[in-house]
Amino acid sequence: MPAIKYIIDLSDEEREQLREITRRGRSPARKLKRAMILLKADEGFDDGEIAQMVDVGHATVGRIRKRFVEEGLLMALTERPRCGRPIEIGGKQQAHIIALACSEPPQGHARWSMRLLAERAVELEIVESVSHEGVRKLLKKTRSSPGRTSNGASRR
């Protein structure tokens, strides 16, 4: 077994902060697992044991150890930005697409599809180009769909 390269030695304050995260149970699952990884590493468990206890991959344990040692507790617990291109549609354009989605669907269609919304937004020159996936993400972000209440329950 290779020697552990990144040794976790928590201060009393850090240990208590991590225990509080695990006790509350209201933190996001990934943050909770990271806190558990750091606590187990501080107790002296090796990466393989921690990976089994917390139900994560061996590489994840090593990555969290490294981030803690190099960047500190806060960075070890928080998510890094994910890859993927952000939506580049302005606020007014987004409002127009949302309004379009809330309007009556075109003749011959029972409802708007994402592809149909994307095509119509380009036809109406709301945007120069947009994919059906971009429209889906935009509408998901707003979480308002006809026939639903604000908590997502059906009005029927």
ZANUTI-76699 format. One record per residue (C-alpha): residue in one letter; residue number from 1; chain; z, y negated, x. Coordinates in steps of 0.25 Angstrom, whole numbers. Example, Ala and Ser with C-alpha at 12.3 -4.5 7.8 and 13.67 -1.06 7.14 Angstrom:
BEGIN
{'A' 1 'A' {31 18 49}}
{'S' 2 'A' {29 4 55}}
***
This chain:
BEGIN
{'M' 1 'A' {0 0 0}}
{'P' 2 'A' {-4 -13 6}}
{'A' 3 'A' {7 -24 9}}
{'I' 4 'A' {8 -35 -2}}
{'K' 5 'A' {1 -47 3}}
{'Y' 6 'A' {7 -57 -7}}
{'I' 7 'A' {22 -56 -8}}
{'I' 8 'A' {29 -62 -21}}
{'D' 9 'A' {42 -68 -19}}
{'L' 10 'A' {46 -76 -31}}
{'S' 11 'A' {57 -87 -31}}
{'D' 12 'A' {68 -86 -42}}
{'E' 13 'A' {61 -97 -50}}
{'E' 14 'A' {47 -90 -49}}
{'R' 15 'A' {54 -76 -53}}
{'E' 16 'A' {61 -82 -65}}
{'Q' 17 'A' {48 -90 -69}}
{'L' 18 'A' {40 -76 -69}}
{'R' 19 'A' {51 -69 -76}}
{'E' 20 'A' {51 -80 -87}}
{'I' 21 'A' {36 -78 -89}}
{'T' 22 'A' {38 -63 -91}}
{'R' 23 'A' {50 -64 -100}}
{'R' 24 'A' {43 -74 -109}}
{'G' 25 'A' {31 -66 -112}}
{'R' 26 'A' {23 -78 -117}}
{'S' 27 'A' {15 -80 -105}}
{'P' 28 'A' {0 -75 -104}}
{'A' 29 'A' {-1 -61 -100}}
{'R' 30 'A' {-7 -63 -87}}
{'K' 31 'A' {4 -73 -83}}
{'L' 32 'A' {14 -63 -87}}
{'K' 33 'A' {8 -52 -79}}
{'R' 34 'A' {7 -62 -67}}
{'A' 35 'A' {22 -65 -68}}
{'M' 36 'A' {25 -50 -69}}
{'I' 37 'A' {17 -47 -56}}
{'L' 38 'A' {24 -58 -49}}
{'L' 39 'A' {38 -53 -53}}
{'K' 40 'A' {35 -39 -49}}
{'A' 41 'A' {29 -43 -36}}
{'D' 42 'A' {42 -51 -33}}
{'E' 43 'A' {50 -39 -36}}
{'G' 44 'A' {42 -31 -25}}
{'F' 45 'A' {33 -22 -33}}
{'D' 46 'A' {19 -20 -26}}
{'D' 47 'A' {6 -24 -33}}
{'G' 48 'A' {3 -10 -38}}
{'E' 49 'A' {16 -9 -45}}
{'I' 50 'A' {15 -23 -51}}
{'A' 51 'A' {1 -20 -56}}
{'Q' 52 'A' {6 -8 -63}}
{'M' 53 'A' {18 -15 -69}}
{'V' 54 'A' {11 -27 -74}}
{'D' 55 'A' {-2 -19 -77}}
{'V' 56 'A' {-11 -27 -69}}
{'G' 57 'A' {-21 -24 -57}}
{'H' 58 'A' {-16 -23 -43}}
{'A' 59 'A' {-25 -35 -39}}
{'T' 60 'A' {-19 -44 -50}}
{'V' 61 'A' {-5 -42 -44}}
{'G' 62 'A' {-10 -45 -30}}
{'R' 63 'A' {-18 -57 -35}}
{'I' 64 'A' {-5 -63 -42}}
{'R' 65 'A' {3 -60 -30}}
{'K' 66 'A' {-7 -68 -21}}
{'R' 67 'A' {-8 -80 -31}}
{'F' 68 'A' {7 -81 -32}}
{'V' 69 'A' {9 -81 -16}}
{'E' 70 'A' {-3 -91 -14}}
{'E' 71 'A' {-3 -100 -26}}
{'G' 72 'A' {11 -98 -32}}
{'L' 73 'A' {18 -94 -45}}
{'L' 74 'A' {10 -103 -55}}
{'M' 75 'A' {-4 -99 -50}}
{'A' 76 'A' {0 -84 -50}}
{'L' 77 'A' {4 -85 -64}}
{'T' 78 'A' {-8 -93 -70}}
{'E' 79 'A' {-22 -89 -73}}
{'R' 80 'A' {-33 -94 -64}}
{'P' 81 'A' {-45 -100 -71}}
{'R' 82 'A' {-55 -89 -76}}
{'C' 83 'A' {-70 -89 -72}}
{'G' 84 'A' {-80 -92 -82}}
{'R' 85 'A' {-87 -105 -85}}
{'P' 86 'A' {-80 -114 -95}}
{'I' 87 'A' {-87 -119 -107}}
{'E' 88 'A' {-94 -132 -104}}
{'I' 89 'A' {-96 -137 -118}}
{'G' 90 'A' {-90 -151 -121}}
{'G' 91 'A' {-80 -154 -132}}
{'K' 92 'A' {-90 -160 -141}}
{'Q' 93 'A' {-100 -149 -139}}
{'Q' 94 'A' {-88 -139 -142}}
{'A' 95 'A' {-85 -146 -155}}
{'H' 96 'A' {-99 -145 -159}}
{'I' 97 'A' {-100 -130 -157}}
{'I' 98 'A' {-87 -128 -164}}
{'A' 99 'A' {-92 -136 -176}}
{'L' 100 'A' {-105 -128 -175}}
{'A' 101 'A' {-97 -115 -176}}
{'C' 102 'A' {-89 -120 -188}}
{'S' 103 'A' {-102 -124 -195}}
{'E' 104 'A' {-110 -115 -204}}
{'P' 105 'A' {-119 -105 -197}}
{'P' 106 'A' {-134 -106 -197}}
{'Q' 107 'A' {-142 -100 -208}}
{'G' 108 'A' {-143 -85 -207}}
{'H' 109 'A' {-130 -84 -199}}
{'A' 110 'A' {-117 -80 -206}}
{'R' 111 'A' {-109 -86 -194}}
{'W' 112 'A' {-110 -93 -180}}
{'S' 113 'A' {-111 -84 -169}}
{'M' 114 'A' {-108 -88 -155}}
{'R' 115 'A' {-123 -87 -151}}
{'L' 116 'A' {-127 -95 -163}}
{'L' 117 'A' {-117 -106 -160}}
{'A' 118 'A' {-122 -107 -146}}
{'E' 119 'A' {-137 -107 -150}}
{'R' 120 'A' {-134 -118 -160}}
{'A' 121 'A' {-126 -126 -151}}
{'V' 122 'A' {-137 -127 -141}}
{'E' 123 'A' {-147 -129 -153}}
{'L' 124 'A' {-139 -141 -158}}
{'E' 125 'A' {-138 -146 -143}}
{'I' 126 'A' {-123 -146 -144}}
{'V' 127 'A' {-123 -139 -130}}
{'E' 128 'A' {-135 -137 -120}}
{'S' 129 'A' {-131 -122 -119}}
{'V' 130 'A' {-119 -113 -123}}
{'S' 131 'A' {-118 -98 -124}}
{'H' 132 'A' {-112 -90 -135}}
{'E' 133 'A' {-100 -87 -127}}
{'G' 134 'A' {-98 -102 -124}}
{'V' 135 'A' {-98 -104 -139}}
{'R' 136 'A' {-88 -92 -141}}
{'K' 137 'A' {-78 -98 -130}}
{'L' 138 'A' {-79 -112 -136}}
{'L' 139 'A' {-76 -107 -150}}
{'K' 140 'A' {-65 -97 -145}}
{'K' 141 'A' {-59 -109 -138}}
{'T' 142 'A' {-58 -117 -151}}
{'R' 143 'A' {-53 -105 -159}}
{'S' 144 'A' {-57 -111 -172}}
{'S' 145 'A' {-66 -102 -181}}
{'P' 146 'A' {-70 -104 -195}}
{'G' 147 'A' {-61 -95 -204}}
{'R' 148 'A' {-49 -95 -195}}
{'T' 149 'A' {-36 -102 -195}}
{'S' 150 'A' {-31 -109 -182}}
{'N' 151 'A' {-22 -96 -179}}
{'G' 152 'A' {-35 -87 -180}}
{'A' 153 'A' {-31 -81 -193}}
{'S' 154 'A' {-42 -79 -204}}
{'R' 155 'A' {-41 -89 -215}}
{'R' 156 'A' {-46 -79 -225}}
***
